Amino acid sequence: MGVLTFSGLEITVLSKDAATVLGSWSLAREKDNPHGKFTLIFRKFKDGWRIVHDHTS
């Protein structure tokens, strides 16, 4: 399928149980190289940190 990489990560801690992550993604494949930006919102639960919202373009 290809090799997925992330770069330019910017992590902002909003509180003891919430954070945002902004960054770029790139997928290296044999015939093309799609890429874009993403925003993730994480929340901390009893079981650990989980992504509760993902916007990728």
KERO-411984 format. One record per residue: residue in three letters; x, y, z of N, C-alpha, C in turn. Coordinates in Angstrom, 1 decimal, padded with zeros to 4 digits, always signed. Each point is the difference from the previous one (the first is absolute). Layout:
! KERO-411984
+------+--------+--------+--------+--------+--------+--------+--------+--------+--------+
! rest !   n.px !   n.py !   n.pz !  ca.px !  ca.py !  ca.pz !   c.px !   c.py !   c.pz !
+------+--------+--------+--------+--------+--------+--------+--------+--------+--------+
!  ALA !      X !      Y !      Z !      X !      Y !      Z !      X !      Y !      Z !
...
+------+--------+--------+--------+--------+--------+--------+--------+--------+--------+
END
This chain:
! KERO-411984
+------+--------+--------+--------+--------+--------+--------+--------+--------+--------+
! rest !   n.px !   n.py !   n.pz !  ca.px !  ca.py !  ca.pz !   c.px !   c.py !   c.pz !
+------+--------+--------+--------+--------+--------+--------+--------+--------+--------+
!  MET ! +000.8 ! -001.2 ! +000.0 ! -000.8 ! +001.2 ! +000.0 ! +000.9 ! +001.3 ! +000.0 !
!  GLY ! +001.1 ! -000.1 ! +000.6 ! +000.9 ! +001.2 ! +000.0 ! +000.5 ! +000.2 ! +001.4 !
!  VAL ! +000.8 ! +001.1 ! +000.1 ! +000.6 ! +000.4 ! +001.3 ! -000.6 ! +001.3 ! +000.4 !
!  LEU ! -000.7 ! +000.1 ! +001.2 ! -000.6 ! +001.2 ! +000.5 ! +000.9 ! +000.6 ! +001.0 !
!  THR ! +000.3 ! +001.4 ! -000.2 ! +000.8 ! +000.7 ! +000.9 ! -000.7 ! +001.3 ! +000.4 !
!  PHE ! +000.4 ! +000.5 ! +001.2 ! -000.6 ! +001.2 ! +000.6 ! +001.1 ! +001.0 ! +000.2 !
!  SER ! -000.3 ! +001.3 ! -000.1 ! +001.1 ! +001.0 ! +000.2 ! -000.7 ! +001.2 ! +000.5 !
!  GLY ! +000.8 ! +000.9 ! +000.5 ! -000.5 ! +001.3 ! +000.5 ! -001.0 ! +000.0 ! +001.1 !
!  LEU ! +000.2 ! -001.0 ! +000.9 ! -000.9 ! -000.2 ! +001.1 ! +000.0 ! +001.2 ! +001.0 !
!  GLU ! -001.2 ! +000.5 ! +000.3 ! -000.1 ! +001.1 ! +001.0 ! -001.1 ! -000.5 ! +001.0 !
!  ILE ! +000.5 ! -000.3 ! +001.2 ! -000.9 ! -000.5 ! +001.1 ! -000.3 ! +001.1 ! +001.0 !
!  THR ! -001.3 ! +000.2 ! +000.2 ! -000.4 ! +001.0 ! +001.0 ! -000.8 ! -000.7 ! +001.1 !
!  VAL ! +000.5 ! +000.1 ! +001.2 ! -000.7 ! -000.6 ! +001.2 ! -001.1 ! +001.1 ! +000.4 !
!  LEU ! -001.3 ! -000.5 ! +000.0 ! -001.1 ! +000.9 ! +000.3 ! -000.3 ! +000.0 ! +001.5 !
!  SER ! +000.1 ! -001.2 ! +000.5 ! -000.2 ! -000.3 ! +001.5 ! +000.6 ! -001.3 ! +000.3 !
!  LYS ! -000.2 ! -000.4 ! +001.3 ! +000.6 ! -001.3 ! +000.4 ! -000.5 ! -001.2 ! -000.8 !
!  ASP ! -001.2 ! +000.2 ! -000.6 ! -000.6 ! -001.1 ! -000.7 ! -000.4 ! +000.3 ! -001.5 !
!  ALA ! +000.6 ! +001.0 ! -000.6 ! -000.3 ! +000.4 ! -001.4 ! +001.2 ! +000.6 ! -000.7 !
!  ALA ! +000.1 ! -000.3 ! -001.2 ! +001.1 ! +000.6 ! -000.8 ! -000.3 ! +000.0 ! -001.5 !
!  THR ! +000.6 ! +000.9 ! -000.8 ! -000.2 ! +000.0 ! -001.4 ! +001.4 ! -000.3 ! -000.7 !
!  VAL ! -000.1 ! -000.6 ! -001.1 ! +001.3 ! -000.3 ! -000.8 ! -000.3 ! +000.4 ! -001.4 !
!  LEU ! +000.9 ! +000.9 ! -000.5 ! -000.1 ! +000.5 ! -001.4 ! +001.2 ! -000.6 ! -000.7 !
!  GLY ! -000.1 ! -000.3 ! -001.3 ! +001.2 ! -000.5 ! -000.8 ! -000.3 ! -000.2 ! -001.4 !
!  SER ! +001.0 ! -000.6 ! -000.7 ! -000.1 ! -000.4 ! -001.4 ! +000.2 ! -001.5 ! -000.1 !
!  TRP ! -000.6 ! -000.6 ! -001.0 ! +000.2 ! -001.4 ! -000.3 ! +000.4 ! -000.1 ! -001.5 !
!  SER ! +000.7 ! -001.1 ! -000.3 ! +000.4 ! -000.3 ! -001.3 ! +000.0 ! -001.5 ! -000.2 !
!  LEU ! -000.5 ! -000.5 ! -001.1 ! +000.0 ! -001.4 ! -000.3 ! +000.8 ! -000.3 ! -001.2 !
!  ALA ! +001.2 ! -000.7 ! +000.2 ! +000.9 ! -000.3 ! -001.2 ! -000.5 ! -001.3 ! -000.6 !
!  ARG ! -000.5 ! +000.0 ! -001.2 ! -000.4 ! -001.2 ! -000.7 ! +000.8 ! -000.1 ! -001.3 !
!  GLU ! -000.1 ! -001.1 ! -000.6 ! +000.7 ! -000.3 ! -001.3 ! -000.3 ! +001.0 ! -001.1 !
!  LYS ! -001.3 ! +000.4 ! -000.2 ! -000.4 ! +000.8 ! -001.1 ! -000.3 ! +001.5 ! +000.4 !
!  ASP ! -000.2 ! +000.3 ! +001.2 ! -000.3 ! +001.3 ! +000.4 ! +000.4 ! +000.3 ! +001.5 !
!  ASN ! -000.2 ! +001.2 ! +000.4 ! +000.3 ! +000.4 ! +001.4 ! -001.0 ! +001.0 ! +000.5 !
!  PRO ! -001.2 ! -000.5 ! +000.4 ! -001.0 ! +000.9 ! +000.6 ! +000.5 ! +000.6 ! +001.3 !
!  HIS ! -000.5 ! +001.2 ! +000.3 ! +000.4 ! +000.6 ! +001.3 ! -001.0 ! +001.0 ! +000.4 !
!  GLY ! +000.1 ! +000.5 ! +001.2 ! -001.0 ! +000.9 ! +000.5 ! +000.3 ! +000.4 ! +001.5 !
!  LYS ! -001.0 ! +000.6 ! +000.6 ! +000.0 ! +000.6 ! +001.4 ! -001.0 ! -000.8 ! +000.8 !
!  PHE ! +000.2 ! +000.1 ! +001.3 ! -001.0 ! -000.6 ! +000.9 ! +000.0 ! +000.7 ! +001.4 !
!  THR ! -001.2 ! -000.1 ! +000.6 ! -000.2 ! +000.5 ! +001.4 ! -000.6 ! -001.1 ! +000.8 !
!  LEU ! +000.6 ! -000.3 ! +001.1 ! -000.6 ! -001.0 ! +000.9 ! -000.3 ! +000.6 ! +001.3 !
!  ILE ! -001.1 ! -000.5 ! +000.7 ! -000.3 ! +000.4 ! +001.3 ! +000.0 ! -001.3 ! +000.9 !
!  PHE ! +000.9 ! +000.0 ! +001.0 ! +000.1 ! -001.1 ! +000.9 ! -000.6 ! +000.3 ! +001.3 !
!  ARG ! -000.6 ! -001.0 ! +000.6 ! -000.5 ! +000.0 ! +001.4 ! +000.6 ! -001.1 ! +000.8 !
!  LYS ! +000.3 ! +000.2 ! +001.3 ! +000.5 ! -001.1 ! +000.8 ! -001.2 ! -000.6 ! +000.8 !
!  PHE ! -000.1 ! -001.3 ! -000.2 ! -001.0 ! -000.8 ! +000.7 ! +000.7 ! -001.0 ! +001.0 !
!  LYS ! -000.7 ! -000.7 ! +000.7 ! +000.6 ! -001.0 ! +001.0 ! +000.9 ! -001.0 ! -000.7 !
!  ASP ! -000.3 ! -000.3 ! -001.3 ! +000.8 ! -001.0 ! -000.7 ! +001.2 ! +000.7 ! -000.8 !
!  GLY ! +000.1 ! +001.3 ! +000.1 ! +001.1 ! +000.7 ! -000.7 ! -000.5 ! +001.1 ! -000.9 !
!  TRP ! +000.9 ! +000.5 ! -000.8 ! -000.4 ! +001.1 ! -001.0 ! -000.6 ! -000.6 ! -001.2 !
!  ARG ! -001.1 ! +000.7 ! -000.5 ! -000.8 ! -000.5 ! -001.1 ! -000.3 ! +001.2 ! -000.9 !
!  ILE ! +000.1 ! -000.2 ! -001.3 ! -000.4 ! +001.0 ! -001.0 ! -001.6 ! +000.1 ! +000.0 !
!  VAL ! -000.5 ! +001.2 ! +000.3 ! -001.4 ! +000.2 ! +000.0 ! -000.5 ! +000.8 ! -001.2 !
!  HIS ! +000.9 ! +000.6 ! -000.7 ! -000.3 ! +000.7 ! -001.3 ! +001.2 ! +000.0 ! -000.9 !
!  ASP ! -000.3 ! -000.2 ! -001.3 ! +001.1 ! +000.0 ! -001.0 ! -000.5 ! +000.8 ! -001.2 !
!  HIS ! +000.7 ! +001.0 ! -000.4 ! -000.3 ! +000.7 ! -001.3 ! +001.3 ! -000.1 ! -000.8 !
!  THR ! -000.1 ! -000.7 ! -001.2 ! +001.1 ! -000.2 ! -000.9 ! -000.4 ! +000.4 ! -001.4 !
!  SER ! +001.0 ! +000.7 ! -000.6 ! -000.3 ! +000.5 ! -001.4 ! +001.3 ! -000.2 ! -000.8 !
+------+--------+--------+--------+--------+--------+--------+--------+--------+--------+
END
